[in-house]
Amino acid sequence: MPDNIALFATIILLLPMFYLLLAAPAFLFVRLDIVPVTRLLRGMFDSYFIAVAIAGAIGTLVVLADRRPVLALGIGLIAAFALVSRRWFLEQMDARIRDRDSGDVTAVRRLRRLHWGGMLSNAVQVGAVLAWIPEIAAVS
């Protein structure tokens, strides 16, 4: 019988990751010099980081209680990365938004690059978690 607790914790962790994977590309079709669009993009990334950190923290505790310390460490590292990334990413985004608002013509391009970087980081994490699902779901 597969380890349902570990699998459930992993799937819950994947939910906000899949959300960003599906929602973030839509912002590639709009201009980032429009203030409400940029606010929405910033809010989406902010919510993503918080959701991954919370899901990861809860998943870490649940999997640790299920006596799977290696998996708990992996999920905990994803949660920690989300917390650290959130601060750095939002600071970078705010700086580029300020530059854009002050008239810097390259700020929108740098904001777009940050957007691409956020999507790429999420995609790599999703790929890593998906690659581990067979190991997580393995018979105990």
NORMOMO-V100258 format. One record per residue. N is the residue number from 1. RES is the residue in one letter. NEAR is the number of other C-alpha atoms within 10 Angstrom. D_LAST is the distance of its C-alpha to the last C-alpha in Angstrom with 2 decimals. Layout:
# NORMOMO-V100258
n: <N N>
res: <RES RES>
near: <NEAR NEAR>
d_last: <D_LAST D_LAST>
This chain:
# NORMOMO-V100258
n: <1 2 3 4 5 6 7 8 9 10 11 12 13 14 15 16 17 18 19 20 21 22 23 24 25 26 27 28 29 30 31 32 33 34 35 36 37 38 39 40 41 42 43 44 45 46 47 48 49 50 51 52 53 54 55 56 57 58 59 60 61 62 63 64 65 66 67 68 69 70 71 72 73 74 75 76 77 78 79 80 81 82 83 84 85 86 87 88 89 90 91 92 93 94 95 96 97 98 99 100 101 102 103 104 105 106 107 108 109 110 111 112 113 114 115 116 117 118 119 120 121 122 123 124 125 126 127 128 129 130 131 132 133 134 135 136 137 138 139 140>
res: <M P D N I A L F A T I I L L L P M F Y L L L A A P A F L F V R L D I V P V T R L L R G M F D S Y F I A V A I A G A I G T L V V L A D R R P V L A L G I G L I A A F A L V S R R W F L E Q M D A R I R D R D S G D V T A V R R L R R L H W G G M L S N A V Q V G A V L A W I P E I A A V S>
near: <7 13 16 13 16 24 19 16 20 24 17 17 26 18 16 21 22 14 12 19 17 11 13 16 13 10 16 11 7 11 12 21 16 10 13 10 14 20 13 12 19 18 13 15 20 17 15 21 27 16 20 24 25 17 23 27 19 19 26 28 17 17 24 18 12 13 12 15 14 12 19 24 15 14 27 22 16 21 25 18 15 23 17 13 16 19 13 11 20 17 12 15 22 15 14 21 23 13 17 20 14 10 10 12 12 11 21 20 14 17 22 17 12 17 22 16 13 17 20 13 13 20 16 11 15 18 11 11 20 15 11 13 14 12 13 21 17 14 10 7>
d_last: <7.16 6.61 6.56 10.29 11.67 10.92 12.10 15.04 16.05 16.17 18.23 20.53 21.08 22.02 24.63 27.37 26.68 27.26 30.28 31.88 31.04 32.99 35.68 36.80 38.26 40.72 42.47 43.35 45.90 47.80 50.01 48.80 52.35 52.24 51.53 49.58 47.31 46.57 45.94 43.48 41.66 41.52 40.28 37.54 36.23 36.67 34.66 31.94 31.52 31.54 29.01 26.54 27.13 26.64 23.53 22.11 23.12 21.64 18.37 18.30 18.94 16.44 13.51 14.97 15.13 11.42 11.23 10.42 13.86 13.96 13.26 15.65 18.15 18.09 18.70 21.21 23.02 23.47 24.90 27.13 28.30 29.26 31.32 33.08 33.62 35.06 37.84 38.74 38.54 40.63 43.16 43.58 43.92 46.46 48.45 48.68 49.68 52.37 53.57 53.75 55.68 58.09 58.95 56.91 56.79 53.75 51.61 50.42 49.33 47.45 45.87 44.76 43.24 41.29 40.10 38.93 37.18 35.31 34.20 33.17 31.15 29.29 28.74 27.28 24.84 23.86 23.41 21.21 18.92 18.90 18.18 14.93 13.68 12.05 10.08 9.39 8.50 6.21 3.80 0.00>
